[in-house]
Amino acid sequence: MSYIDKKRIRIANQLIKLNHYPIQSLEFFEKVKMTRGAADTLINVRNIDYFHNYNKNTTYYDDTLKNLILNPPKNYSNQFIHT
C-alpha cells in the first residue's frame, strides 16, 4: 500500500521501517539540533534538558538493518544491496 497527499507520503514495506526521531546521538544533537530553532516557537527549546528528556530509557542495540543488508531474504532484490 502506498499513498501520497499534501502532507505525507506513506509506503508500506514489511522489510524496513524508518522512524524519525527528535534526537540522535548527543554529539549530533549538540552540533546540529541545538544550533537550530524550531518551526513552532520563537525561543530555542532544544537545550540539553530537551535531549535528556527524550533520551530516557532509549538506548538499545538493534542490528536488524545490518542483518537485513548482510543476509537479505532470497525473494528480495534491491539495487543497493550487494552480496
SETIZA-219335 format. One record per atom (N, C-alpha, C): residue in one letter; x, y, z. Coordinates in steps of 0.001 Angstrom, whole numbers, plus 524288, in hexadecimal, padded with zeros to 5 digits. Layout:
N
AXYZ
...
//
This chain:
83
M803497FB6B80000
M800008000080000
M80375804D380000
S80203808967FCF4
S804BB80D987FD1D
S800E3811D97FB99
Y801AA816717FDB9
Y7FE7E81AE57FC2E
Y8018881FDF7FD06
I80017823D17FA33
I8029F828EB7FA9E
I7FE5D82D047FB3B
D7FEE4830657FF07
D7FB57834D67FF75
D7FEAA839B580055
K7FC3283E0F801A5
K7FF0D8430580213
K802DB84323806A6
K801F283FF880AAA
K805298405280F54
K808C183BB08103C
R807A18373280DFF
R80AD3832A980F47
R80AF382EB180AD8
I80EE682B9180B07
I80F6A827328076E
I80FC88225180AC3
R80CC681E5D80985
R80D058198080C71
R80DF18150B808A5
I811EA8121A809B4
I8130B80D8080697
I81388808F580A5D
A8105E804FE809B6
A810968007B80D26
A814E27FCD680B42
N818397FB5E80EC3
N81C807F7E680D8E
N81D1C7F43E81230
Q81CCB7EF4381145
Q81D217EB8B8158D
Q822C17EA7B81736
L826937EC4481428
L82BFB7EB2281570
L82E9E7EF6481895
I82D707F4478176C
I830157F8A381A03
I82C107FC9081BF4
K82CE17FE60820AB
K829A98028C822D3
K82D5A806D98248F
L82CAF80B7982271
L8300780FE2823C0
L82CE3813BD82700
N82ED1814E282B98
N82C378189182F11
N82F5581DA282F45
H82C95821E583018
H82F20826F2830DC
H82F3082808836B6
Y833C58292D838BE
Y8345582A1483E50
Y835DF82FC183F5D
P833FC832098439F
P8355D83775844D1
P83B198381184659
I83DA1833D684804
I8432D8340E84955
I845E882F59846F0
Q84B0182FCF8463D
Q84E2D82B6C84490
Q8527382ABE848B0
S8574782B348474A
S85B7482AE284B24
S85C0B8302484DEF
L85E908300A8527A
L85F8F834E785550
L863088388185213
E866FA8364584F84
E86A738397684C45
E8677083C2B847E1
F86413839508451E
F860F283BA4840E9
F85D4083FC384318
F85AE083E9B84787
F8574784251849E8
F85A038476484B41
E85EA18470484DAD
E8617A84BBB84F36
E8636D84ED684A84
K8654184C258467E
K8678184ED8841F8
K8636A850D083E1C
V85EF584E3083DCD
V85B2384F89839C6
V855F88516483C18
K8534D84DF783EE2
K84E0684F33840B0
K84DD1853D584473
M8518C8541F84810
M8517B8586784BDC
M8527685DAC8494D
T854E485DAD844C0
T856288629284221
T851B28649D83EC2
R84DA08618783E2B
R849358630A83ADA
R8447F8648383E26
G84149867B683C05
G83C6A8690D83E9C
G8383E864F883D70
A833AA865DD83F75
A82F378627283E76
A82B348658083B47
A8285A862D483809
A824A1865648348F
A81FE88679E83773
D81EAC8656B83BF4
D819DC866ED83E98
D81A9D86A9584344
T81F6386C7C8442B
T82045870038488C
T824D3873AB84766
L824C687847849BE
L828FE87C0A848F9
L82D9787B1484C9F
I82C9F87852850E8
I830E1877388548B
I8335F871FF85327
N8385E8717485467
N83B1886C9485342
N839EC868A28578E
V836CB864BA8565B
V83546860D685A36
V838F285C2785A47
R83C8385BFE8568B
R8400E857828562A
R8450C8588A8594D
N844AE8577685E4B
N84938857EC861B3
N84A8485281863D4
I84E528523186745
I8500284D178693B
I84BB784A6486C58
D8485F84D5D86EF4
D843EA84B06871BE
D8402A8487186DE8
Y83F4C84AEA8697D
Y83C0B848B086554
Y83E418436C863A9
F8436884333862CC
F845F483E5886138
F8451F83A158654D
H8464B83B4C86A30
H845E88375686E4B
H840458359286F24
N83C898390D86E6F
N8370F8379386EF9
N8357E8338986ADA
Y837288344686605
Y835E683099861D7
Y8394282BB686205
N83DCE82C028645A
N84183827B186438
N840CF823C3868AF
K83CFB8248386C05
K83C26821028706B
K83AAB81B8886E7F
N83D6E817B587071
N83C3D8122D86F67
N83BC6810E68699A
T83F148132E86662
T83E8F81253860C1
T8434080FA785E45
T8472080E4B86150
T84BD880C1385F10
T84B898062385F01
Y84BCB803F285A56
Y84C1E7FE47859BB
Y84EA97FD188547F
Y850FD7F89085429
Y853A77F70484F63
Y84FC37F43284BE0
D84F377F61F84724
D84BAD7F3B98435E
D84EAE7F2D683E50
D84FA87EDF483D0B
D8529B7ECB283858
D84F1D7EA93833FB
T84A177EBC58342B
T846667E9DF83042
T847DC7EB9F82AC5
L848F67F09D82A0B
L84A477F29A824E1
L84F707F052822F8
K853457EFF982672
K858487EDA682501
K857877E8088231E
N854727E50D825FF
N853807DF9D82482
N850807DF3C81F5F
L84CF07E2CB81E6D
L84A0B7E2C881985
L84DAA7E3D1814EB
I8514B7E76B8159E
I854F47E8A581173
I858B67E42081082
L85A9C7E1D2814C0
L85E607DD8C81436
L85BD37D87A8125F
N856ED7D7AD813CF
N854277D2D681278
N84EA37D40A8108B
P84E2B7D66C80BEA
P848F27D7C6809F9
P845C67D2DC808CE
P840A57D32680954
P83D567CEB0807E9
P83E307CD418022E
K83DAD7C858800FA
K83EAA7C67E7FBA0
K83B187C9127F7A2
N836567CA647F91B
N832A17CCB77F56C
N832D07D2AB7F55B
Y836BB7D4FD7F7EC
Y837207DAAA7F82C
Y83B917DC7C7F4B7
S83A637E0007F10C
S83E867E22A7EDCD
S83EBA7E8087EE9C
N843617EA007EF24
N844297EF8C7EFF4
N849517F1017ED76
Q849587F50C7EA59
Q84E1C7F68E7E79A
Q8526C7F86C7EB51
F851047F9CA7F02D
F854DB7FBC47F3D3
F857337F7867F738
I855147F2D57F70E
I857357EE7F7FA19
I85AC07EB5B7F690
H85FB97EB0B7F812
H8638B7E81E7F4FD
H8654B7E3797F845
T864137DED27F669
T865977DA267F94B
T869D47D72D7F690
//
